[in-house]
């Protein structure tokens, strides 16, 4: 191998082809047409891209004329660090002087938004912007929208108008998809469709107010960049600054980002994109999988496509199951991942009786693997939706297994769960003013000041629940306050049985849940779980004590606060787990309704994304993969002795061909075994002591 290619020796053939793509030109920097690198899970994507950047520099490309776009700041830093390390070794730069000089010129490395910010300040005069514009975060954006809602009288509508965070989410989705507002409302926010005209006026006022105040929000950084390059002469001028543009995680780009790249490099010269269509799972953030699926055909001749199929993460048994899953997907770049690490053990598909059995089984397996040498932090439990880990979190807390959770608040930390518990805690102990203070503020018009005044008046009246009805509150809160007083009286009745109390609280809380939280329907599952949990305890006091004896800063903290040097289990939504890996991975609720999600079954493209989501979960596993299928899902509106349930069907993605890649087994939880021991209806006593004596 010739000397210039020594820096690519550590790569496999496909990686080397991708990193070294291009035609050397005498006395000129390396030239290359459009390149698409399909980097399957665990195939060394970051390493390949870093080697490509180093290869360009070694072959005469000025580092200052290379733009490297990533999706996180951390990814940009890591890509740059690896590139410099490769260059240091390739240039035999022991002291690091040469590589550091290159690093100082490799400055256009970062996220789309960070580099867009730099560009917009440079081209501000052409856009009519003040170069000293201020970038506001999403919280500031929401507050500004809220101010405009009030000014336009939208907050006082008789019917429920979307609150500030939802307004911002609608605006952001419409901007990033570049589709009409009507399309965004129909596909993502159907309950807001009646407000299309009002929202249009609101967003126009929002844009005008930002322009007047010299403000740009997060989405403006892409929107103004796209506007800048929509003028052909300016697009050519902007694009001429870089000979090569490289994009990481291209499957996660949205319509705006794709248009920006197309405008800057219309013929694809010097454009390299890296991604995996099988890991495109962010459509809810406006990412468009079509960007990567249609990339090669966008150019004439078609872009070069280099697939990476050699997997360095998982065993072949895990990859066989993952390959089988994606083999049945419709439109895609076909790939077959091959493991470097050997066959490994078969992944397991475990059928469990119900959700409680699932939590019990996973907790047992986690402890067994810990004893066998797999640290807790090398194990992960993944799930489709944050609420799916609720029962498991309680089981882990009971067994003193510390954990951290990514992709959503812990069950006992979620605001709506704390609201419900606060009402019960107040009923259980009328002197608990902390719980009362939280419960009172759920009422409209009852802010912290009025809540405090109400509690002071209640204390003067003796502090009992019965005294609530004699307290005068402001007119805005009066009606709802009366309903709360009625609820508290019912909960305070000495003879009222515990079963059904949580249902009373939930019926009272439902309208407040819908008023306070924008996407309240996503929180209902948590309340179902809370109601199911309550049925396991004989009394209100036991229920509250078991869940809140230790301060519930986090469910994992019930076993003691985890320190940085302690071991802990990882719980994560699959969306938050992308890019991560663990030795052992458990995937919960692999049933229809979760995979695919029940809200995704109306459109084929959404079902396709749900398949990719399960694929991402499976390919996080290095050594062991366990998929769990609960058979029964309890109905929540029943007594604690009730056994009404529905059966969950096996995920449509786990076909017979896919199932052949798994070792199948079943598990019955201890509570199921106990429930099979029937009690006699007639009181029967046995003189067991006498019988034992008579044996002798």
ABEGO torsion letter per residue (X at the ends): XBAAAAAAAABBAAAAAAAABEBBBBGBBBBBBBBBBBBBBGAGAAAAAAAAAAAAAAAGBBAAABBBBBABAAAAAAAAAAAAAAAAAAAGBAAGAAAAAAAAABABBEBAAAAAAAAAAAAAAAAGBBAABBBBBAAAAAAAAAAAAAAAGAAABABBBBBAAAAAAAAAAAAAAGBBAAAAAAAABAAAAAAAAAAAAAAAAAAAAAAAAGBBBAAAAAAAAAAAAABAAAAAAAAAABABBBBBGAAABBAAAAAAAAAABAAGBGBBBBBBAAABAAAAAGBBAAAAAAAAAABOBBBBBBBBABBAABBAAAAAAAAAAAAABBBBBBBBBBBAAEAEBBBBBBBBABAAAAAAAAAAAAAAAAAAGBBAAABBBBBABAAAAAAAAAAAAAAGBBBBBBGEBBAAABAAAAAAAAAAAAAABAABAAAAAAAAAABBGBBAAAAAAAAAAAAAAGGBAAAAAABBBBAAAAAAAAAAAAAAAAAABAABBABGAAAAAAAAAAAAAAAABABAAAAAAAAAAAAAAAAABABAAAAAAAAAABBBABAAAAAEBBBAABBBBBBBBAAAABGBBBABBBBBGBBBGAOBBAAAAABAAAAAAAAAAAAAAAAABAABBBBBBBABBBBABBBAABABBBBBBBBAABBAAAAAABBBBBBBBAAAAAAABBBBABBBBBBAAAAAAAAX
